[in-house]
């Protein structure tokens, strides 16, 4: 750590940490599965572009974060009430 960084765990004992350069660790690291980000969704959303009225967007955005999810929910509700096949 540089002089400007602070440990988030003040009780951390550096001497108790394992020596990651010791035998066996490189092989363990090579076999480790790297998982980053959110797990894949079983039903992923599709990115699209849609033109909506300004007042509709402002209404949903006024509710804060998650406004696109709320639009999605409103459209799903409409589909449920107006089953158009």
MODELLER restraints for C-alpha pairs under 7 A, 6 or more apart:
rsr = mdl.restraints
at = mdl.atoms
rsr.add(forms.Gaussian(group=physical.xy_distance, feature=features.Distance(at['CA:60:A'], at['CA:67:A']), mean=5.13, stdev=0.5))
rsr.add(forms.Gaussian(group=physical.xy_distance, feature=features.Distance(at['CA:61:A'], at['CA:67:A']), mean=5.28, stdev=0.5))
